[in-house]
Amino acid sequence: MNRIDFSPYRRSMVGFDRLFDMLENQNRVSAGDKYPPFNIERRGEDAYRITLAVAGFKPEDIDITAQANLLVVKGRKPEEPGEGDFLHVGIAQRGFDRRFELADYVRVDKADLADGLLVIDLVREIPEAMKPKKIAIGGNTLTVIESDADDADRDSAAA
């Protein structure tokens, strides 16, 4: 097992404990079950999408919980008696528990289930208090610094 020693970095970097813990724990989490398969997609600068393949699950069989920096998706299939004897079972019918670590200020925007795919849209919204501010020397005026994307939008609207 490949294990990286982060102790030299822990001594010199203050406030990154959570990041190092996540990196160290990732090997344990990813070594487990790979069901259900999923994709993570970046849809914009502050928009993401997680798509899980959950064939055979109904919306009432799936529970999505978002808490501080963690998204938990659980699927539980009720026990249904089969009408006949299966000769081959290739469609997974087991429950699952999939966890995703979220960055700060990322929230779930919406979730949809269609055609056996569970789609969860995520959005990163940085609060006004956390955005960088321009401080005038010798004055009390604070102004929010606009991002490059906002400048490009403003320039294209002016043209």
C-alpha positions as CSV (number, residue, x, y, z in Angstrom):
1,M,0.0,0.0,0.0
2,N,1.4,3.4,-1.0
3,R,1.2,5.8,1.9
4,I,2.4,9.4,1.7
5,D,3.8,11.0,4.8
6,F,2.3,14.4,5.2
7,S,4.0,15.2,8.6
8,P,6.6,17.6,7.2
9,Y,3.8,19.6,5.5
10,R,1.6,19.5,8.6
11,R,4.4,21.1,10.6
12,S,4.8,24.1,8.2
13,M,1.3,24.6,6.9
14,V,-1.3,25.9,9.3
15,G,-5.0,25.3,8.8
16,F,-4.7,22.5,6.2
17,D,-5.4,19.6,8.6
18,R,-8.8,18.8,7.0
19,L,-7.1,18.6,3.5
20,F,-4.4,16.3,4.7
21,D,-6.9,14.1,6.5
22,M,-9.0,13.8,3.3
23,L,-5.9,12.9,1.3
24,E,-4.8,10.2,3.8
25,N,-8.4,8.8,4.1
26,Q,-9.0,8.7,0.3
27,N,-7.1,5.4,-0.1
28,R,-9.3,3.7,2.4
29,V,-12.5,5.0,0.9
30,S,-11.5,4.4,-2.8
31,A,-10.3,0.8,-2.0
32,G,-13.9,-0.2,-1.2
33,D,-16.9,-0.9,-3.3
34,K,-17.2,0.7,-6.7
35,Y,-21.0,0.4,-6.9
36,P,-22.8,2.4,-8.3
37,P,-20.5,3.8,-11.0
38,F,-20.5,7.6,-11.3
39,N,-19.2,10.5,-13.3
40,I,-18.2,14.0,-11.9
41,E,-18.4,16.8,-14.5
42,R,-17.4,20.4,-14.3
43,R,-20.2,22.4,-16.1
44,G,-18.9,25.9,-15.5
45,E,-16.5,27.8,-13.3
46,D,-18.8,27.3,-10.3
47,A,-21.1,24.5,-11.4
48,Y,-20.6,20.7,-11.1
49,R,-22.6,17.6,-11.9
50,I,-22.5,14.1,-10.3
51,T,-24.2,11.4,-12.3
52,L,-24.7,8.0,-10.8
53,A,-25.9,4.9,-12.7
54,V,-28.8,3.6,-10.5
55,A,-30.7,1.3,-12.8
56,G,-33.8,-0.2,-11.1
57,F,-34.0,2.3,-8.3
58,K,-37.1,4.5,-7.9
59,P,-36.9,8.1,-6.4
60,E,-38.4,6.8,-3.1
61,D,-35.5,4.2,-2.9
62,I,-32.8,6.9,-2.9
63,D,-31.9,9.3,-0.1
64,I,-29.7,12.3,-0.8
65,T,-28.3,14.1,2.3
66,A,-26.1,17.2,2.1
67,Q,-24.3,18.3,5.3
68,A,-21.2,20.4,6.0
69,N,-18.7,19.5,3.2
70,L,-20.2,16.0,2.6
71,L,-22.8,14.7,0.2
72,V,-24.2,11.2,1.0
73,V,-26.3,9.3,-1.5
74,K,-27.9,6.1,-0.3
75,G,-30.0,3.6,-2.2
76,R,-32.1,0.9,-0.5
77,K,-34.2,-1.6,-2.5
78,P,-37.2,-3.0,-0.7
79,E,-37.4,-6.8,-0.7
80,E,-39.8,-7.8,-3.4
81,P,-40.6,-11.5,-4.0
82,G,-39.7,-12.6,-7.5
83,E,-42.4,-14.0,-9.7
84,G,-40.2,-16.7,-11.1
85,D,-36.9,-18.4,-10.7
86,F,-34.0,-16.4,-12.0
87,L,-31.6,-18.3,-14.2
88,H,-29.1,-15.4,-14.2
89,V,-29.0,-12.2,-12.1
90,G,-26.8,-9.6,-13.8
91,I,-28.6,-6.4,-12.7
92,A,-27.4,-5.3,-9.3
93,Q,-30.2,-5.1,-6.8
94,R,-28.1,-4.3,-3.7
95,G,-28.2,-1.1,-1.7
96,F,-25.4,1.4,-1.8
97,D,-23.9,4.2,0.2
98,R,-21.8,6.7,-1.8
99,R,-20.1,9.6,-0.2
100,F,-18.6,12.7,-1.9
101,E,-16.4,15.3,-0.1
102,L,-17.5,18.8,-1.1
103,A,-15.4,21.9,-1.0
104,D,-16.4,24.9,1.1
105,Y,-19.4,26.8,-0.1
106,V,-20.6,24.1,-2.5
107,R,-24.3,23.3,-2.2
108,V,-26.7,20.9,-4.0
109,D,-28.8,22.9,-6.5
110,K,-31.1,20.0,-7.6
111,A,-31.3,16.3,-8.2
112,D,-33.2,14.4,-10.9
113,L,-33.7,10.7,-11.7
114,A,-34.4,9.7,-15.3
115,D,-33.5,6.7,-17.5
116,G,-31.6,5.0,-14.6
117,L,-29.3,7.9,-14.0
118,L,-29.4,10.0,-10.9
119,V,-28.1,13.6,-11.7
120,I,-27.1,15.9,-8.9
121,D,-26.2,19.5,-9.8
122,L,-23.9,21.3,-7.4
123,V,-23.1,25.1,-7.3
124,R,-20.3,26.9,-5.5
125,E,-21.5,30.2,-4.0
126,I,-18.9,32.2,-2.1
127,P,-20.6,34.5,0.4
128,E,-20.1,38.3,0.0
129,A,-18.1,38.4,3.3
130,M,-15.6,35.9,1.9
131,K,-14.9,37.6,-1.5
132,P,-11.7,39.6,-1.8
133,K,-12.1,43.3,-1.2
134,K,-10.1,46.3,-2.4
135,I,-9.1,48.5,0.5
136,A,-8.4,52.2,-0.2
137,I,-5.4,53.6,1.6
138,G,-6.3,56.3,4.1
139,G,-10.0,55.7,3.6
140,N,-12.7,53.4,4.9
141,T,-14.1,52.4,1.5
142,L,-14.2,48.6,0.7
143,T,-15.2,47.4,-2.8
144,V,-15.6,43.9,-4.0
145,I,-13.0,42.9,-6.6
146,E,-14.7,41.6,-9.7
147,S,-13.4,38.3,-11.2
148,D,-12.0,38.1,-14.8
149,A,-15.1,36.3,-15.9
150,D,-17.3,39.2,-14.7
151,D,-15.0,41.6,-16.6
152,A,-15.3,39.6,-19.8
153,D,-19.1,39.5,-19.5
154,R,-19.2,43.3,-19.0
155,D,-16.9,43.9,-22.0
156,S,-19.0,41.6,-24.3
157,A,-22.2,43.3,-23.1
158,A,-20.8,46.8,-23.9
159,A,-19.8,45.8,-27.4
